[in-house]
Amino acid sequence: MSNESTKLSLFVNEEQKETILSLFGYYNWNVKELNDEQVTCVIETTKTDEILENDDYNANEETAENRFVIQQNADSDECPFCLCKPCITDESNRQLWWETECQQRHRRNNSLRKEKYKYFWTMMYHRDVWRDDRYQERKLLALARDPKFKNFIWHKRDIMPNCVLKLVRNWHPNPDNIPYMGHLWE
């Protein structure tokens, strides 16, 4: 490894800053903090024509080079909810951010659940679940069932499968007197 220093700019909250500083302190690394007056802006130029050309080529479809797809295990049973083999909530798919124990019931657990739903959305995206014809059909049926969304053709959110809802709600439950809101579309 080189002893050459490089600049790294980060936007972090106070907790993240303390964590980074303690990591650097643990390894006896030097940190130089700059205030806003000391910060300089470096503008890099790129070949805009090349970027636009690539964007036009890939505008409507993603190619194998720019998509990362995790192959599903063909030997496992497919989950009827998430359409993954094995289920996306199976221990074999465990991630570092997964909870090791259930949290206490609290009214603010919804923000913790929202964060976990985003992580699961990404996991399912990389398994091509959101492009599956069966999923697309389910989404159309769900949109048609709710009169508020009858005329919607495109929607920015996807329907989180029941297996994920059950697991995440188990990790971060609501108090008994506060019902779950269900899957919010907007």
Buried (B, 14 or more C-beta within 10 A) or exposed (E): EEEEEEEEEEEEEEEEEEEEEEEEEEEEEEEEEEEEEEEEEEEEEEEEEEEEEEEEEEEEEEEEEEEEEEEBBEEEEBBEBBBBBBBBBBEEBEEEEBEEEEEEEEEEBBEBBEEBBEBBBEBBBEBBBBEBEEBEEBBEEBBEEEEEEEEEEEEEEBBBBEBBBEBBBEBBBBEEEEEEEEBEBE
